[in-house]
């Protein structure tokens, strides 16, 4: 079972460091919180060696007592956990959000909390970024405005949630909710990446094998075929023709593909191109429903999280729709928000977004809204949808793996047969 190293605040405000075993990051967070602590940093201990020591902060209080398990042990330094340089990763941003939430909840003023964040930065780049945020706040900007200056670090959804919390006066609560949302989002993305990793490896290896056969293997046989004198079988002629074309025009074709990909990327960056692509993805037979489910899960979790934190429904809807990611679906939800502004219930207002919401889901939202537990029901729907999405993804990958292996074996076998057939023809001529 993985070992996680945590840093947390006790009820008296003292910092506590320790280790805990858990099945995953979410479970570790729950176990640390169950001990009456407020986690401010959580990293998975890598390897079997001792973790790197954390440099002492000048304002760090001494630990009193022992934690049930491993209090007093040195915590792996942030640089060891995240790498010493590069961009600000989602994990670094999540830890920043969680620590800032804990400091604000403990009564630390925002400016002082940002100074602490700068000292606790995981990387020099992160320290520089947090220092810029602090400078903006000191100059009179709101935290939202200071973060909005750095869209490469703080996504628009993140900034919108901070704005909702800052306006409502519960910034610490919203920051904690953002950190939890980021953790769930990271876990979901890692599941998708892990599920697609093996099929992608098979595809890359298949392309490499086919290129090797066509460019280096087939030409050796052409020398043999040249002395046959007879006509080669059709399949052999086709394979030899493809091999000649790849050796003659391979670099030109690769350059054309590169230029085509660049032009396609430019088209995707345009408004019309992005909408066409996203609409095509939604209409795709297998991928479309999975993308819609993922978008619906993000929307429900975000909206439930915001409402649970005290954000008004309209403001929560405006923030949650930005988390969907697909502009076609964002436009559909935007129309529903207009109906909610007119005073209509949320469930019926979302009725036109049938790509996102099934009839059963809309009914559950309507009943939850009537009973006053909309936030809990939205989070529950997100949990159920993510579980169902995980099962569908595993099923799709389990079917894709043997299918890809079958296609690769078929193509390689076709090439081998095409090369062997002329040999049998030669034997027939000799007889």
N, C-alpha and C positions, 0 to 999 in steps of 0.2 A: 504494500500500500504506500502511495507517495507520502513523503514527509514535507510538510509546509512550515516555513519559518515566518512568524508573525511579529508585528509590533502593534500594541494596542494601548488604549487609555483605560485606566481603572476609574472607578466611581469618584475617587478623590482627585483625579486629574493627573496622577503619576503615570509615566510611560512604563510599559511592561513588555519584555521581549521573551519569546519562547518558541517551542516547536510543538507541532501537533500532526498526528497521522489522520488522513482523510482520503476518501475515494476520489475526490475532485475538489476544484477551487470553491465551488458553491457550498459543498458540504463542510469544507474547512472554515469558511466564513460563518456558517451556522454554529459550528462547534465553539468557535472563539466567542461569538456573541452570546452563546448559551452559558458561558462562564461569567457573564456580567461585564464583559469587556467591549470596548468600541474599537474594532480593528482599523488601523490607519495604514498598514502595509502588510501584504501577504505575498510571499514568493515561494515557489516550489524549489526545494533543495535539490540541486543537480548532482549526479554521481554519488560516490560513496565516501568521498573525502570530506574534510572539514570545510565549511563555508568560509568565505572571506570575511574578515572582521569589519564591522561598520565603524567609520570614524566617529569619535564622540562629538556630540553637539555641545557647545558651551553652556546651553541653557537646559541640558537634559538632566532631570532629577534622578537621584539614586533609586534603585528598585528596593522596595521593602517587602520582605517575606519571600516565599517561594510559590511559584505557580504549580498547579497540580500536574506535574509531568516533567517540565523542563525549564523552569524559570531560571534566569540568570545566564543562560547560554548566549553566546554571541550570535548575532543575526547576520546572514549573508548580506554583504553590501549591495546597494542598488546597482552599482556598475557591474558587479558580477552577475546579477540577475538579468539585466537588460542589455548588456553590452555597453562598452564604454563610449561609443560615438554613434553617429548616424542620426536618422530622423527620430522624432518623438513618436514612439510606438503606441498603439492602443493600450498596452499594459501600463506604460508610464503615465498616460493620461488618466487611466482608471485609478491608479494609486494617488495621483495628484488630487483628483476629485474626491476620493474617499478621505484622504488626510485633511483636505480643506474643510470638508463637511464636519469631521470630528473636532477640528479646532474651533470652528464657529459654534458648534453645539456646546463646547466647553466654555463658551463666553469670551474667547479670544477675539479682539477686534480684527476686522478684515485686513487692514494694513499690516498689522503685526503677524497675522496668520500667513500672509503672502511672503513676509520676510523669512519666516520659518520654512515655508515651502522652498524658497530659494536655497536655503542652507541644506535642506534635505533632498535637493534635486538629484535624480538618478544619473544624469549625464551633464557635462558642461553645456550642451545645447539646451537641455531642459532648464538648467539654472538661468541661462541667459533669457529664455522665454518667460520664465516666471518673474524674473526681474523686470522685464518690460511691462508685464501685466501690473506689477506693483507700482511702477513709475506712472502708468496711466491712471491708476486709482488715486495715487498721491496728488496728481495734477488736477484732480477733480472729476475724472470720468467715472461713470458707473462701472461695475465689474463686467456687465454685459457689453458696454461700449469698448472696454479695454480688450476683451476677448475677441470681439468682432473685428478688431484690427489684424487678427492672425487667423484667417480662415483655413490656412494650411494645417493648423494645429487643432482648432476648435471648429467642428462641423456646424453647419447652420442649425441643425436640430439641437445640438448641445447648447449653442448660444440662446436659442429660443426658450429652452427649458430654464436656463439660468435667468433669463429676463422675467419669465413667469414667477420664479421663486423670489427674485429680488423685488419685483413689484408687489407681490403678496406678503412680503415680510417673513418668509419661511425658506430662506436661501439654503440653510444647512440641511433641511429635510429634502429639498429638491436635489441638492448635490449628492446626498446619500442614495436617492432613488436613481440618479443618473449613473452612479458607480455600479449599482446593482444591475441596471439595464445594460451597461457596457459589458459586465461580466457575462450575462446571459447571451448577449449578442456575440461575444467572442467564442463562447462555448458552441453556439449554433454554427458559426462560420467554420470553426475547426472541425466539426463533424462533417460538414459538406466537403471541405478540402480533403479530409482523410478518406471519405467515401469515394471521391473522384481520383485520388492519387494513383491507385493501381491501374484503372483503365487508361489513364493518361500515359503511364509508363509503358503499358502494352502497346498503345498507339504509336508512341515515339520509337520504340524498338521495332515495330512492324515496318514503319516507314524507312528506318535505317537499313533493315534487312533487305527490303525490296530495292532500295537504291543501290545497295552493294551488289545484289544479284544482277540488276540490269546494267550497271556501269562497269563492273569488274569481272563478273562471272560469265555472262553471255558472250562477250567478245572472244573468250578463249574457245568457245564452241564454234564460233563463226569460221575460225581457221580450219576446223574439221569439216564443217558443212561445205566449204568452198571446193573441196575435192570430190564431193559426191557426184556431181554432174547432173543429178536428177532434180526434180522440183521438190522443194521442201513442203511439208504439210502446212496448211493454212495457219494453224495456231502457232507454229514455229516462226513463220514469216511475220506474223503480227508481233510476237515477242521480240524478234530481232529488229523489226522496225522501230518499236518503242525504245529499245536499247540504243540504236543509232541516233534517234532523235534526242535522247537524254544526253548522250556524249557530245553531240554536235551543238545542240542549242540549250544545254543544261544551265550554263551561266546566264545566258540571255533570258531564259525562262525564270530563273531565280530572281534576277533583277526586276523582271516584269511583275512577279508576285510581290516583291518588296514595294514597288511603286504602287501596285494595286492596293496593298494593305494600308499604305500611307494615305492614299486617297479615300479609302473606306473609313479610316480613322478620322480624317478631316470631315467627312460626311456625317459620321456619328456625332461629332462635336457640334454640328449645326442643330438648330431647333427642329427642323423638318426631318432630318436624318435620324435624330434620337427618337422622335415620336414614331417614325415608320418602323424602326428597329424594335422598340418596346411593344408596339402593336403586333408585330410579327411574332415576337416571343410569346405573347399572351395567347396567340392563335395556334401555337405549336401543339401537337397532340399530347406529348408527355411532359415537356418542359413547362408549357403554359400553366397548367393547374398547379404545378409545384411552385412556380414563381408567384402566382396569385395567393397561394396558401402562406408562403413566407411573408409576403407583403401584409396580408391580413393579420398574421401573428404579430408582426412588428407594430402595426397600427393599434391593435387591441392592447398590447402590453404597454405601449407608450401612453395611450389615453388612460388606461387604468392606473398606471403609475402616477400620472399627473393629477388625476381626480383624487386619488388616495392621499396625495400630498397637499390637497386643498386648492388646486388650481381650478378656476371656473371652467364649466363645460366648453364654452365657446373658445376660450383661450387654449384649453387643452386640445380641442379639435384642430385648431389652426397649427399647433405645434406638431401633433401626431400625424397629420397628413403629410408633413415634410419628411417623415421617417419612412414613408412607403417606398420611395425610390423610383417608381415607375410613373412617368408624367401622365400617362393615360389614366391610371388609377387615381393619381392625385387630382386630376380634373374632375373625375366622377365623384370623389369624396368632397371636393370643394362645392359642387352643386348641392350636396346633402347638407353641408354646413349652412348654406344660405337658408334652407328650409328650417333648420334648427333655430337660426336667428329670428325667424318669423314666429317662433313659439311652438313649433311642432315637436313631438317626441323624437328621440334619437333613433329608435328602432325603425319606425316607418320612414324616417328621412333617409336612412341608408338603403332603403328598398331598391333604389335604382342601380346600386352597385352590386348586381348579382354575380359579377365576375369575382368579387371579393367575398361577399357574404351570402351564404346559403339561406334558405328560408328558415331552417331550424336555428341558425345562429342569430338571425334577426329577431326571431321570437324570444330567444333567451335574453337578448339585449333589452327588448321591450319589457319583459317581465322583471328583469333586474332593475331597470330604471323606475318602474312603478313601486318596487319594494325598497328602494333606496340603497341598494348594494351594487350599484353599477360598477364601481371600481373593482370590487372583488370578482365579479362575474367576468369582466373583461380580462383580468389577469388569468382567471381559470380557463377561459376560452383560448387564450394565448398558449397556456401550458399544454392543453389538450391538442391544439393544432400543431405545436412543435413536436409533440410525441408522435402524432400521426404522420407528420412530414418526415420525421426521422425514419419511421418504418417504411414509408413509401420510397425514400431515397435508398435505403439498404436493399429493398426488393428490386428497384430499378438497376442498381449497380450489380447485384447478384445475377441478373439476367444479362447485363451488358458484358460482363467479363467472359462468359463462355461464348457469347455471340462474336465478340471481337477476336477471341482465340480461333474460332471456327473460320472467320473471314481471313485471318492472317494465314492459317494453315492452308486454306483453299487457294489463296493467291500464290503462296510458295509452291504448293503442289502443282498448280497449273503451269508454273514456270518450269519445274522439273520435268513434267510430262512433255511439255513442248520441246525440251531439249533432248529427251530420250526417244521420242517418236522417229526422228530421222535415222537414228541408229537401227531401229527395227526395220525401217524401210530399206536401209542398206543391206541388212541381212536377207530380206526378201529378194533383192536384186541379185545377190550372190547365189542364192538357191536357184 
